[in-house]
């Protein structure tokens, strides 16, 4: 079962080369994710640190350019892999990400509100 804040590896056909990438679930019902990258390739981004996130192998960046939507099949395929979910953002890290997302010019207000509501919700544990 996928939860908001879970980090999973999903095959991403829009990257070059096409390959699996790590993504943070922002909305499980709408299948919306933010992608994690090892480098800050595009603005806007949010730095996340290995020392605060057990699922990371090194400091990385969450891309805040857009919310990505994956098909139910792509998510089901990803969740069948034994390593998924890779981990989950803790509540403090989720709140930091939500705060950063509130102020970036690359997301619209609806996206910012969705990220804020889901990552700072009372039910997020």
C-alpha positions as CSV (number, residue, x, y, z in Angstrom):
1,X,0.0,0.0,0.0
2,X,1.4,3.4,-1.1
3,X,1.2,6.3,1.4
4,X,2.0,10.0,1.1
5,X,5.7,10.4,1.8
6,X,6.7,7.0,0.6
7,X,9.8,7.0,-1.7
8,X,9.6,4.5,-4.5
9,X,11.6,3.8,-7.6
10,X,9.5,4.1,-10.7
11,X,10.6,3.6,-14.3
12,X,10.5,7.1,-15.9
13,X,10.2,7.0,-19.7
14,X,10.7,10.8,-20.0
15,X,14.3,10.8,-18.7
16,X,17.3,10.5,-21.0
17,X,18.3,7.8,-20.9
18,X,15.0,6.1,-19.9
19,X,15.6,4.6,-16.5
20,X,14.1,4.1,-13.0
21,X,14.1,7.2,-10.8
22,X,13.2,7.8,-7.2
23,X,10.0,9.6,-6.5
24,X,8.2,10.9,-3.4
25,X,4.5,10.2,-3.2
26,X,2.6,13.4,-2.8
27,X,-0.9,12.1,-3.4
28,X,-1.6,8.4,-3.5
29,X,-5.2,8.8,-4.8
30,X,-4.2,11.0,-7.7
31,X,-0.8,9.1,-8.2
32,X,1.2,12.4,-8.0
33,X,4.9,12.4,-7.2
34,X,7.9,14.6,-7.0
35,X,11.2,13.3,-8.5
36,X,14.5,13.0,-6.5
37,X,17.7,13.8,-8.4
38,X,21.3,13.5,-7.3
39,X,22.1,16.9,-8.8
40,X,20.1,20.2,-8.9
41,X,19.5,20.0,-12.7
42,X,16.6,22.4,-12.9
43,X,15.2,25.1,-10.7
44,X,13.3,24.9,-8.5
45,X,14.5,22.3,-6.1
46,X,14.8,21.3,-2.4
47,X,17.9,19.8,-1.0
48,X,17.5,16.7,1.2
49,X,20.2,15.2,3.2
50,X,21.3,11.6,3.6
51,X,21.9,12.1,7.4
52,X,18.1,12.9,7.9
53,X,16.7,10.4,5.4
54,X,17.7,6.8,5.8
55,X,16.5,5.9,2.3
56,X,19.1,8.1,0.7
57,X,22.6,7.0,-0.3
58,X,23.9,10.6,-0.6
59,X,22.6,14.1,-0.4
60,X,20.0,14.8,-3.1
61,X,17.5,17.2,-4.5
62,X,13.7,17.1,-4.9
63,X,12.7,18.7,-8.2
64,X,9.9,21.2,-7.7
65,X,9.2,22.0,-11.3
66,X,6.1,19.9,-11.5
67,X,4.1,17.1,-10.0
68,X,4.4,13.9,-12.0
69,X,1.5,11.5,-12.6
70,X,2.1,7.8,-13.2
71,X,-0.3,5.2,-14.4
72,X,-1.8,2.7,-11.9
73,X,0.1,0.0,-13.8
74,X,3.5,1.8,-13.5
75,X,3.0,2.2,-9.8
76,X,1.8,-1.4,-9.4
77,X,4.9,-2.6,-11.3
78,X,7.2,-0.5,-9.1
79,X,5.6,-1.7,-5.9
80,X,6.1,-5.4,-7.0
81,X,9.9,-4.8,-6.7
82,X,11.1,-6.1,-3.4
83,X,13.0,-2.9,-2.5
84,X,9.9,-0.6,-2.8
85,X,9.0,1.4,-1.0
86,X,12.6,2.5,-0.5
87,X,11.6,4.4,2.6
88,X,9.5,7.3,3.9
89,X,10.2,10.9,4.6
90,X,9.9,11.7,8.3
91,X,7.4,14.3,9.4
92,X,10.1,17.0,9.9
93,X,11.5,16.5,6.4
94,X,8.1,16.4,4.8
95,X,7.2,19.8,6.5
96,X,10.5,21.3,5.2
97,X,9.7,20.2,1.7
98,X,6.2,21.5,1.9
99,X,7.5,24.9,3.2
100,X,10.0,25.1,0.3
101,X,7.3,24.2,-2.2
102,X,5.1,27.1,-1.0
103,X,7.6,29.6,-2.3
104,X,8.7,28.3,-5.7
105,X,7.6,30.0,-8.9
106,X,7.5,26.7,-10.9
107,X,4.4,25.2,-9.2
108,X,0.9,26.6,-9.4
109,X,-1.2,27.4,-6.3
110,X,-3.3,24.2,-6.6
111,X,-0.1,22.1,-6.6
112,X,1.4,24.1,-3.7
113,X,-1.8,23.7,-1.7
114,X,-1.9,19.9,-2.4
115,X,1.7,19.4,-1.4
116,X,1.2,21.5,1.8
117,X,-2.0,19.7,2.8
118,X,-0.7,16.2,2.2
119,X,2.8,16.6,3.7
120,X,1.7,18.6,6.8
121,X,-1.5,16.7,7.5
122,X,-2.3,15.5,11.0
123,X,-2.5,11.9,9.6
124,X,1.0,12.1,8.2
125,X,3.1,9.9,10.6
